[in-house]
């Protein structure tokens, strides 16, 4: 009978340990990791010459494709299918944009807060995730006074979220949405939108921080308003930048990228003046394509930044590529 010498015993122990490690390793390789079921913070940063732009994700909501007007069902289905979308519901993002000029912090739109359901209302949280506090905001520019753009101005108690900021709205939108007589004459199903606008504006109007502009006005250095009327009476975009590269934050010019770039004549139920909204969209699409403007859109897939390219009888959307910031 063979004796277990020290060297033979050592080799045997090493063999056993190796086998155990192999089995354990195989188990680790196939073990399921717990699903996190959370998304990354909703912000995206880029530089526009010496201006820092941060896209802020308020969330997303599903819209019924029946809200899109001036398009037949067959054409609509075909356009959606090209982007792997399908009626009757399509996801629609809600975005806001923070402009850091180096001297001012300017927020464009404030999101929906919690008044459109739990999938929206994350502008303030993503602003904090991006490294800023609402109290730091100097100016809030509003593209228009629909609830998914202004509800985030106030908290659940109706207090100002951006307590140190001036709020700027187009005069035409203020005259329309904040007017009690206009609200009283509006259709019953639209009246909640008037209430949202009045509630959002209330603390800022009381403190004298609610400001208005006529049209195409320089509001802060390097940021000017651009008339984009039709969706609402005073619907406005904002042109950012003073160098060769410019960003046009165009608000609600597009609600569905799969349909309205190819067919800019397609309107949406929410347009106050559909004919003017369509004409405005065509005009700004043409300008954006010709001048190669960067675009920021409140209802384009997050971060909603990219270019417009002429294509056939319509246009195409070219989203920005994710990339590092230059140092």
C-alpha positions as a printed Julia matrix, in Angstrom:
327×3 Matrix{Float64}:
   0.0    0.0     0.0
   1.3    3.34   -1.12
   2.03   5.84    1.62
   0.72   9.43    1.52
   3.97  11.32    1.53
   3.8   15.07    2.37
   4.34  15.99   -1.29
   1.61  13.59   -2.49
  -0.8   14.91    0.15
  -0.08  18.49   -0.88
  -0.76  17.71   -4.54
  -4.03  16.03   -3.57
  -5.17  19.07   -1.55
  -4.27  21.44   -4.4
  -6.25  19.29   -6.83
  -9.32  19.4    -4.57
  -9.05  23.16   -4.1
  -8.79  23.7    -7.86
 -11.87  21.56   -8.45
 -13.82  23.48   -5.84
 -12.81  26.81   -7.37
 -13.87  25.58  -10.81
 -17.3   24.52   -9.54
 -17.74  27.76   -7.6
 -16.64  29.82  -10.59
 -19.06  28.03  -12.88
 -21.85  28.75  -10.42
 -20.96  32.43  -10.27
 -20.87  32.7   -14.03
 -24.39  31.38  -14.43
 -26.01  32.96  -11.33
 -28.61  35.62  -12.2
 -27.86  39.15  -10.96
 -30.83  41.05   -9.5
 -32.47  43.46  -11.97
 -32.11  47.09  -10.94
 -35.24  48.25  -12.83
 -34.1   51.88  -12.76
 -32.92  54.21  -15.53
 -29.91  56.5   -15.46
 -30.53  60.12  -14.35
 -32.26  62.02  -17.14
 -29.8   64.67  -18.21
 -27.49  65.14  -21.18
 -24.77  67.79  -21.4
 -23.16  69.46  -24.4
 -21.21  72.6   -25.21
 -22.31  75.26  -27.67
 -19.1   77.26  -28.1
 -18.67  78.63  -24.54
 -22.28  77.99  -23.46
 -23.14  74.79  -21.61
 -26.47  73.17  -22.52
 -28.05  70.51  -20.31
 -31.08  68.63  -21.58
 -33.38  67.61  -18.72
 -35.82  64.71  -19.0
 -39.2   65.32  -17.41
 -40.39  61.86  -18.46
 -42.58  60.39  -21.16
 -46.26  59.92  -21.79
 -48.21  57.89  -24.32
 -50.26  59.9   -26.8
 -53.08  58.54  -28.92
 -52.19  58.79  -32.6
 -55.78  59.91  -33.28
 -54.67  63.29  -31.95
 -52.63  63.79  -35.14
 -54.67  65.64  -37.78
 -54.44  66.15  -41.57
 -53.26  62.59  -42.22
 -55.1   59.46  -43.34
 -54.97  56.27  -41.31
 -53.04  54.33  -43.96
 -50.4   57.07  -44.36
 -50.14  57.42  -40.59
 -49.55  53.7   -40.09
 -46.91  53.69  -42.83
 -45.03  56.65  -41.36
 -45.1   55.13  -37.87
 -43.92  51.75  -39.16
 -40.8   53.35  -40.69
 -39.72  54.18  -37.13
 -40.91  50.84  -35.73
 -43.88  52.5   -34.05
 -47.47  51.42  -34.11
 -50.86  53.05  -33.52
 -52.84  53.73  -31.42
 -50.31  54.79  -28.74
 -46.83  56.28  -29.16
 -44.38  57.39  -26.51
 -43.83  61.14  -26.38
 -41.01  62.63  -24.33
 -41.23  65.85  -22.34
 -37.93  67.72  -22.18
 -36.58  70.95  -20.72
 -33.24  72.66  -21.3
 -30.81  74.41  -18.97
 -28.56  77.08  -20.46
 -25.46  78.03  -18.48
 -24.04  81.14  -20.13
 -21.34  81.51  -17.49
 -23.15  84.53  -16.1
 -26.73  83.26  -15.94
 -28.54  79.98  -15.4
 -31.51  79.94  -17.75
 -34.09  77.15  -17.74
 -36.36  76.71  -20.75
 -39.67  75.18  -19.57
 -40.31  73.49  -16.24
 -42.07  70.23  -17.06
 -45.37  68.77  -15.95
 -44.8   68.2   -12.21
 -47.18  65.46  -11.03
 -50.33  66.64  -12.77
 -50.07  64.37  -15.83
 -49.39  61.12  -14.0
 -46.35  59.39  -12.45
 -44.37  59.06  -15.69
 -43.78  62.82  -15.83
 -42.6   65.43  -13.36
 -38.86  64.82  -13.11
 -37.31  68.12  -14.26
 -36.41  69.32  -10.76
 -34.99  65.93   -9.76
 -32.89  65.67  -12.9
 -31.78  69.27  -12.48
 -30.37  68.26   -9.09
 -28.83  65.11  -10.56
 -27.09  67.34  -13.12
 -25.47  69.32  -10.29
 -27.78  72.3    -9.9
 -30.4   73.44   -7.41
 -33.69  75.11   -8.41
 -32.75  78.05   -6.19
 -29.78  78.76   -8.49
 -31.94  79.39  -11.56
 -31.9   83.07  -12.59
 -34.42  82.97  -15.44
 -37.11  80.56  -16.63
 -38.17  81.01  -20.25
 -41.48  79.44  -21.2
 -42.16  78.25  -24.73
 -45.88  78.42  -23.95
 -48.28  77.96  -21.06
 -49.54  74.41  -21.51
 -49.45  72.39  -18.29
 -46.69  70.0   -19.33
 -44.4   73.02  -19.65
 -45.44  75.15  -16.66
 -46.76  72.88  -13.89
 -43.21  72.36  -12.66
 -42.96  76.04  -11.73
 -44.77  75.3    -8.46
 -44.74  72.53   -5.86
 -47.71  70.56   -4.52
 -48.56  73.46   -2.17
 -48.52  76.01   -4.98
 -45.24  77.6    -3.86
 -42.57  78.77   -6.31
 -40.01  76.06   -7.09
 -37.64  78.59   -8.69
 -37.94  81.17   -5.95
 -35.08  83.38   -7.16
 -35.93  83.34  -10.85
 -37.72  85.7   -13.18
 -40.28  83.89  -15.33
 -40.65  85.06  -18.93
 -43.65  84.32  -21.15
 -44.78  85.69  -24.48
 -47.3   88.47  -23.92
 -49.79  86.79  -26.27
 -49.73  83.57  -24.26
 -50.11  85.41  -20.96
 -53.01  87.41  -22.36
 -54.71  84.2   -23.47
 -54.07  81.6   -20.74
 -54.13  83.94  -17.74
 -57.27  85.8   -18.78
 -60.35  84.87  -16.74
 -62.76  86.0   -19.48
 -61.02  83.88  -22.13
 -61.01  80.91  -19.77
 -64.71  81.26  -19.0
 -65.57  81.19  -22.71
 -63.35  78.17  -23.46
 -64.72  74.67  -23.99
 -65.27  72.79  -20.76
 -62.67  70.12  -21.52
 -60.01  72.81  -22.13
 -60.66  74.83  -18.97
 -58.32  72.7   -16.8
 -55.44  73.93  -18.98
 -56.32  77.52  -18.12
 -56.37  76.66  -14.42
 -52.97  74.98  -14.63
 -51.48  78.06  -16.26
 -52.99  80.42  -13.67
 -51.91  78.22  -10.75
 -48.36  77.94  -12.08
 -48.05  81.68  -12.64
 -49.7   82.78   -9.38
 -46.73  83.0    -6.95
 -44.52  84.68   -9.53
 -47.16  87.21  -10.49
 -47.71  87.97   -6.81
 -43.99  88.58   -6.27
 -43.56  90.68   -9.41
 -41.29  88.1   -11.06
 -43.64  87.27  -13.94
 -42.32  89.05  -17.04
 -43.55  89.17  -20.62
 -42.05  89.89  -24.03
 -43.64  90.89  -27.33
 -41.78  88.83  -29.93
 -38.25  88.18  -31.2
 -36.64  89.83  -28.19
 -33.2   89.49  -26.58
 -33.98  88.34  -23.04
 -30.55  87.53  -21.63
 -27.21  87.94  -23.42
 -26.94  85.2   -26.02
 -30.59  84.09  -25.75
 -33.42  85.6   -27.8
 -37.04  84.64  -28.4
 -38.24  83.42  -31.79
 -41.92  83.7   -32.71
 -43.4   80.25  -33.41
 -47.08  81.0   -33.04
 -49.91  78.63  -33.84
 -49.66  75.86  -31.3
 -50.67  78.57  -28.84
 -51.15  82.3   -29.49
 -47.71  83.19  -28.16
 -45.83  79.91  -28.66
 -42.13  80.8   -28.87
 -38.76  79.24  -29.43
 -35.43  80.47  -28.09
 -32.27  80.94  -30.13
 -29.13  80.31  -28.09
 -25.58  81.28  -29.0
 -23.72  84.21  -30.46
 -21.01  82.33  -32.37
 -21.05  80.21  -35.51
 -23.03  77.44  -33.87
 -26.56  78.15  -32.66
 -29.24  76.11  -30.93
 -32.93  76.75  -31.53
 -35.07  75.38  -28.7
 -38.38  75.23  -30.53
 -40.85  74.02  -27.91
 -43.8   72.07  -29.33
 -43.13  72.5   -33.03
 -43.09  68.68  -33.28
 -45.07  66.2   -31.18
 -44.29  63.07  -33.2
 -40.93  62.79  -34.95
 -41.93  59.78  -37.05
 -44.79  61.65  -38.71
 -44.31  65.4   -38.62
 -40.81  65.66  -40.11
 -41.82  63.71  -43.19
 -45.23  65.41  -43.23
 -44.96  68.9   -41.68
 -48.57  69.56  -42.67
 -49.72  67.15  -39.94
 -51.14  69.07  -36.98
 -52.15  67.94  -33.5
 -55.39  68.28  -31.58
 -53.77  70.63  -29.05
 -52.95  73.32  -31.62
 -54.99  76.44  -30.89
 -54.61  77.55  -34.53
 -53.77  74.52  -36.71
 -53.32  76.45  -39.95
 -50.81  78.84  -38.38
 -49.07  75.99  -36.55
 -48.51  74.13  -39.83
 -47.22  77.26  -41.59
 -44.87  77.98  -38.68
 -43.52  74.42  -38.69
 -42.76  74.55  -42.41
 -41.06  77.93  -42.08
 -38.86  76.89  -39.16
 -38.01  73.5   -40.69
 -36.77  75.3   -43.8
 -34.71  77.73  -41.74
 -33.25  75.0   -39.54
 -32.2   72.93  -42.54
 -30.76  75.88  -44.47
 -28.83  77.36  -41.53
 -27.87  73.94  -40.12
 -29.16  74.96  -36.71
 -28.95  72.62  -33.79
 -32.47  71.96  -32.52
 -33.84  71.26  -29.06
 -37.4   69.94  -29.01
 -39.62  69.42  -25.99
 -41.34  66.36  -27.48
 -38.49  64.83  -29.45
 -36.91  61.6   -28.13
 -34.59  62.55  -25.26
 -32.3   64.46  -25.28
 -34.24  65.97  -28.16
 -31.16  67.6   -29.68
 -30.15  67.24  -33.31
 -30.47  68.64  -36.81
 -33.18  68.9   -39.45
 -32.32  67.64  -42.93
 -34.38  68.24  -46.06
 -35.47  64.9   -47.5
 -37.78  64.4   -50.46
 -40.86  66.56  -50.09
 -40.37  66.77  -46.34
 -37.62  66.59  -43.75
 -35.76  64.11  -41.58
 -34.57  64.24  -37.98
 -30.86  63.61  -37.29
 -30.31  63.17  -33.53
 -27.11  64.25  -31.85
 -24.51  61.59  -31.09
 -23.58  60.95  -27.46
 -20.03  62.05  -26.82
 -17.59  63.41  -24.25
 -17.3   67.11  -23.48
 -14.08  68.78  -24.66
 -11.68  69.79  -21.92
